């Protein structure tokens, strides 16, 4: 790199840093755990269900955290995201806050509530104590212990909020893309997000998808619903986005900001017509070679079914099944499914290749 090029790169880097820093709005404050507990009880700070499922500290690890507070060991900051109503949603710090809430008996999960401490590594006598038996002065010490809170303000750019969720969620089980979307988009009009969640939870939709249990727990059904509407309504080429996940996030942001652009009634009706067809075809239609559930098959079938729904509904089940098998054995289609299946251009190519199998022929 010559001197002139180095100077150009330095200037470009400086501009990028300045621009990106302006996209992030944060506040920083020190709060007692007593204040945070009060906010939690008043629903002013929310631990979303997707984060709650990731509360996996055992009693020994929870005891270690309580012990740290009692003896004055510094603890990491927690991160929250502010929504449009100034309510905080937890981004990072699940294990610590859930431990405090469980010890004081206020955690909104009865199975994990009411923590009884085990033997500590520094305080051996902690074993067996709970909120009712620990000396009052140490109960107050825990309530008054201070925690640094980093607040991601609502006026931060969406892309940066999304990036922060990705980088900061360390709740013991990394969140999926859809779980992060589900958390972030609650800060906007929740109509579209709730619609996606409702359709994704429909047993009729889930019936023949062959999704693993761990995928289902991470909102994969909901992601597939979003994938369908994104590809159907926003197209499958997604120029400017590096992959379909970005394309889906952009579409969900648009619909969350402008729910009036989405015809919920007619879209749900069409979706249910497609699902009804799928349920007549059995649980092997999305299987491709050794993959039990292929997103390539999912995209190609659902989008083309939706675009030709009146025609597909006139066909016998055997005819539709035959068309699907012909698609699976098509060499051009198979070639497009073997690599970079979610990359730019690939998704569109597969849907286009499948089009001729599900489109009525002109006489």
C-alpha positions in Angstrom: 0.0 0.0 0.0 1.6 3.3 -1.1 1.6 6.5 0.9 -1.3 8.1 -1.1 -3.5 5.0 -0.8 -2.7 4.7 2.9 -3.8 8.3 3.4 -7.0 7.7 1.5 -7.8 4.6 3.5 -7.2 6.4 6.8 -9.6 9.2 5.8 -12.2 6.6 4.7 -11.9 4.8 8.0 -12.2 7.9 10.0 -15.4 8.8 8.1 -16.8 5.3 8.7 -16.1 5.5 12.4 -17.7 9.0 12.8 -20.8 8.0 10.8 -21.2 4.7 12.7 -20.8 6.3 16.1 -23.6 8.7 15.3 -25.9 5.8 14.6 -25.6 4.5 18.2 -27.4 6.3 21.1 -26.6 5.0 24.5 -27.0 6.1 28.1 -25.1 4.8 31.1 -26.3 4.8 34.7 -25.6 3.0 38.1 -28.6 1.4 39.7 -29.2 -0.7 42.8 -30.6 -4.2 42.3 -33.5 -3.0 44.5 -34.4 -0.4 41.9 -34.1 -2.9 39.1 -36.3 -5.4 40.9 -38.9 -2.7 41.3 -38.8 -2.0 37.6 -39.2 -5.7 36.8 -42.2 -6.1 39.1 -43.8 -3.0 37.4 -43.1 -4.4 33.9 -40.7 -1.5 33.2 -37.9 -3.8 32.4 -38.8 -6.9 30.4 -37.1 -10.3 30.1 -38.6 -11.6 26.9 -39.6 -15.3 26.8 -36.9 -16.0 24.3 -34.3 -14.8 26.8 -36.0 -16.5 29.7 -35.7 -19.9 28.1 -31.9 -19.4 28.2 -31.7 -19.0 32.0 -29.6 -22.0 32.7 -27.4 -21.2 35.6 -27.5 -24.0 38.2 -27.8 -23.3 41.9 -24.0 -23.5 42.3 -23.5 -20.8 39.7 -26.3 -18.6 41.1 -24.8 -18.9 44.5 -21.4 -17.8 43.2 -23.0 -14.6 41.9 -24.8 -13.9 45.1 -21.6 -14.5 47.0 -19.8 -12.0 44.7 -22.3 -9.3 45.6 -22.0 -10.1 49.3 -18.2 -9.8 49.4 -18.1 -6.8 47.0 -16.5 -8.4 43.9 -17.1 -6.2 40.9 -19.7 -7.5 38.4 -20.1 -6.8 34.6 -22.6 -4.2 33.3 -26.0 -5.3 32.0 -27.4 -4.0 28.7 -31.0 -3.1 27.9 -32.7 -1.7 24.8 -35.2 1.1 25.2 -38.5 0.7 23.2 -40.8 3.5 22.0 -42.6 3.5 25.4 -39.3 3.9 27.3 -39.7 0.4 28.6 -36.4 -1.5 28.8 -35.9 -4.9 27.2 -33.0 -7.0 28.4 -30.2 -7.7 25.9 -27.4 -8.9 28.1 -27.4 -9.9 31.8 -30.0 -12.6 31.9 -28.2 -14.9 34.3 -27.4 -12.2 36.8 -30.8 -10.5 36.9 -32.6 -13.8 36.9 -30.5 -15.0 39.8 -31.4 -11.9 41.9 -35.1 -12.1 40.9 -35.1 -15.9 41.8 -33.4 -15.3 45.2 -36.0 -12.6 46.1 -38.8 -14.8 44.9 -40.1 -12.5 42.1 -38.9 -14.3 39.0 -41.9 -14.8 36.6 -41.1 -18.4 36.2 -42.3 -20.5 39.1 -40.1 -23.5 38.2 -36.9 -21.5 38.6 -38.1 -19.1 41.4 -37.2 -19.1 45.1 -33.5 -19.8 45.0 -31.9 -21.7 48.0 -28.2 -21.1 48.1 -25.5 -23.8 48.1 -22.1 -23.8 49.7 -20.0 -20.9 48.4 -16.4 -21.1 47.4 -15.6 -18.2 49.7 -18.6 -18.3 52.1 -19.1 -21.9 53.0 -21.9 -21.1 55.4 -24.2 -19.8 52.6 -25.5 -23.3 52.1 -29.2 -23.7 52.9 -30.0 -19.9 53.2 -32.8 -18.3 51.2 -34.4 -14.9 51.2 -36.4 -15.7 54.3 -33.5 -17.0 56.4 -30.5 -14.9 55.4 -29.8 -12.1 57.9 -31.8 -8.9 57.1 -28.7 -6.7 56.8 -27.3 -9.0 54.0 -30.7 -9.0 52.3 -30.5 -5.2 52.3 -26.9 -5.3 51.1 -28.0 -7.3 48.1 -30.8 -4.9 47.3 -28.5 -1.9 47.6 -25.6 -3.5 45.6 -25.0 -1.3 42.5 -25.0 -2.5 38.9 -23.9 -0.5 35.9 -26.7 -0.3 33.3 -26.0 0.5 29.6 -29.1 1.6 27.8 -29.4 1.3 24.0 -31.8 4.2 23.2 -34.7 3.8 20.9 -33.5 6.4 18.5 -30.4 4.3 17.6 -30.4 3.2 14.0 -32.2 -0.1 13.5 -29.1 -1.8 12.0 -27.0 -0.9 15.0 -29.7 -2.1 17.5 -29.8 -5.4 15.6 -26.0 -5.6 15.6 -25.8 -4.8 19.3 -28.4 -7.6 20.1 -26.2 -10.0 18.1 -23.0 -9.0 19.8 -24.3 -8.6 23.3 -26.7 -11.5 23.9 -24.7 -13.9 26.0 -27.5 -15.4 28.0 -26.2 -18.9 28.0 -27.8 -19.9 24.7 -27.1 -17.8 21.6 -30.4 -16.5 20.2 -31.5 -17.3 16.7 -32.0 -14.6 14.0 -35.8 -14.8 14.5 -35.6 -14.6 18.3 -33.6 -11.4 17.9 -36.1 -10.0 15.4 -38.9 -10.9 17.8 -37.2 -9.0 20.6 -36.3 -5.9 18.5 -39.5 -5.5 16.6 -41.6 -5.3 19.8 -40.2 -1.8 20.0 -42.3 -0.9 16.9 -45.9 -1.6 16.1 -46.2 -5.2 17.1 -49.0 -6.1 14.7 -46.9 -7.7 12.1 -44.6 -9.5 14.6 -47.7 -10.9 16.4 -49.1 -12.0 13.0 -45.9 -13.9 12.1 -45.9 -15.6 15.6 -49.5 -16.6 15.3 -49.1 -18.3 12.0 -45.9 -19.9 13.0 -47.6 -21.4 16.1 -50.4 -23.0 14.0 -50.4 -26.8 14.2 -51.6 -27.1 10.7 -48.5 -25.3 9.4 -46.1 -27.2 11.7 -47.6 -30.6 10.9 -45.5 -31.7 7.9 -42.3 -29.7 8.2 -40.0 -32.2 9.9 -38.4 -29.5 12.1 -36.3 -30.6 15.0 -37.5 -29.8 18.5 -34.5 -27.5 19.2 -35.2 -25.6 16.0 -38.9 -25.1 17.0 -37.8 -23.8 20.4 -35.7 -21.1 18.7 -38.7 -19.8 16.7 -37.8 -21.6 13.4 -41.5 -22.0 12.5 -42.0 -18.3 12.8 -38.8 -17.7 10.7 -40.3 -19.8 8.0 -43.5 -17.8 8.0 -41.5 -14.6 7.7 -39.4 -16.2 4.9 -42.6 -17.0 2.9 -44.0 -13.5 3.1 -40.6 -11.9 2.4 -40.0 -13.9 -0.7 -43.6 -13.6 -1.9 -43.9 -9.8 -1.4 -40.4 -8.4 -1.5 -38.9 -10.7 -4.1 -36.2 -13.3 -3.9 -33.2 -11.4 -5.4 -32.6 -9.1 -2.5 -30.1 -6.8 -4.2 -28.1 -4.9 -1.6 -28.4 -7.5 1.0 -25.7 -10.2 1.4 -28.1 -13.0 2.4 -31.7 -13.8 2.9 -31.5 -13.2 6.7 -30.8 -9.5 6.0 -33.5 -9.5 3.4 -36.0 -10.9 5.9 -35.0 -8.4 8.6 -35.3 -5.5 6.2 -38.8 -6.6 5.1 -39.9 -7.2 8.7 -38.7 -3.7 9.7 -40.7 -2.2 6.8 -43.9 -4.0 7.7 -43.4 -3.2 11.4 -43.0 0.5 10.7 -45.8 0.5 8.1 -48.3 -2.3 9.0 -50.9 -0.6 6.8 -48.9 -1.8 3.8 -49.7 -5.4 4.6 -53.2 -6.8 4.0 -53.4 -9.1 7.0 -56.8 -10.6 6.1 -56.0 -11.6 2.5 -52.5 -12.6 3.3 -53.6 -14.9 6.1 -56.3 -16.4 3.8 -53.8 -17.2 1.1 -51.3 -18.6 3.6 -53.9 -21.0 5.0 -54.9 -22.1 1.5 -51.3 -23.0 0.8 -51.0 -24.8 4.2 -54.1 -26.8 3.4 -52.6 -28.0 0.2 -49.3 -28.9 1.9 -51.2 -31.1 4.5 -52.7 -33.1 1.7 -49.2 -34.0 0.4 -47.6 -35.7 3.4 -44.4 -35.1 5.3 -41.9 -36.0 2.5 -42.4 -33.1 0.2 -39.7 -30.9 1.7 -37.2 -33.8 1.9 -34.3 -33.5 -0.6 -31.7 -36.2 -0.8 -30.5 -36.8 2.8 -31.9 -33.5 4.2 -35.3 -34.0 6.0 -36.2 -30.4 5.6 -34.8 -28.4 2.7 -35.4 -24.6 2.6 -34.8 -24.9 -1.2 -37.9 -27.1 -1.5 -39.8 -24.9 1.0 -39.2 -21.7 -1.0 -39.8 -23.3 -4.3 -43.0 -25.0 -3.4 -44.7 -22.4 -1.2 -43.9 -19.4 -3.4 -45.1 -21.1 -6.5 -48.1 -22.5 -4.8 -49.0 -19.0 -3.6 -48.5 -17.5 -7.0 -50.6 -20.2 -8.7 -53.0 -21.1 -5.9 -56.2 -21.3 -8.0 -54.5 -23.7 -10.5 -52.8 -25.9 -7.9 -56.1 -26.4 -6.0 -57.7 -27.9 -9.2 -55.1 -30.6 -9.4 -55.3 -34.1 -7.9 -53.0 -34.8 -5.0 -51.2 -37.4 -7.2 -50.5 -34.8 -9.9 -49.0 -32.3 -7.4 -46.9 -35.0 -5.8 -45.6 -36.0 -9.2 -44.7 -32.4 -10.0 -42.7 -32.1 -6.8 -40.8 -35.3 -7.5 -40.0 -34.0 -11.0 -38.6 -30.9 -9.5 -36.5 -32.8 -7.0 -34.9 -34.8 -9.9 -34.3 -31.8 -12.1 -30.6 -31.5 -12.6 -30.6 -27.7 -12.9 -32.5 -27.4 -9.7 -30.3 -29.9 -7.8 -27.2 -28.1 -9.0 -28.6 -24.8 -7.5 -29.3 -26.5 -4.1 -25.7 -27.8 -3.6 -24.0 -24.6 -2.5 -24.6 -21.1 -1.1 -28.3 -21.9 -1.0 -29.2 -18.7 0.8 -26.8 -16.4 -1.1 -27.7 -13.6 -3.4 -29.3 -14.9 -6.6 -29.5 -18.6 -5.6 -32.9 -18.4 -3.9 -34.3 -16.5 -6.8 -32.9 -19.0 -9.3 -34.4 -22.0 -7.5 -37.8 -20.5 -7.3 -37.7 -19.5 -11.0 -36.6 -23.0 -12.0 -39.5 -24.5 -10.0 -42.0 -22.1 -11.6 -42.5 -24.2 -14.8 -43.6 -27.2 -12.7 -46.4 -25.4 -10.9 -47.6 -22.9 -13.5 -50.5 -23.8 -15.8 -49.4 -24.4 -19.4 -51.0 -22.3 -22.1 -53.1 -24.3 -24.5 
